[in-house]
């Protein structure tokens, strides 16, 4: 017998927090956002619900960034960029994972591929500019 799924106000608010932002939050971020309006909320409750939502296909995991698993409420196929300096995660909506690649890998390796994710890593614009600025300062000081 299947257990009935109960949707409490807390559970609904946790899902709304993930789906209402594009910052690709961690469980800690969700907890901090909801704690003022849900004083009895625990970080464990947030984690359990995020796992539940991921299993139900309501959110997706982006993976671990800076030691924390990050989530996305946008389920339409798209890619991501992760800044290895500041940890920001950006949607790349125009770079869609190629569905043909699933079939190619399935045929070539005899696997039953259901989906794949495409994540780019590097420096975001702000971090790249800051590094360039810092590098320019070092060059100016060494030539003086």
Secondary structure, DSSP 8 states (H G I E B T S, - for coil): --------HHHHHHHHHHHT-SS--BHHHHHHHHHTT-TT--HHHHHHHHHHHHHTTSSEEEEEETTEEEEE---SS-EEEEETTT--EEEETTS---HHHHHHHHHHHT--------EEEE--HHHHHHHHHHHHHHHHHHH-
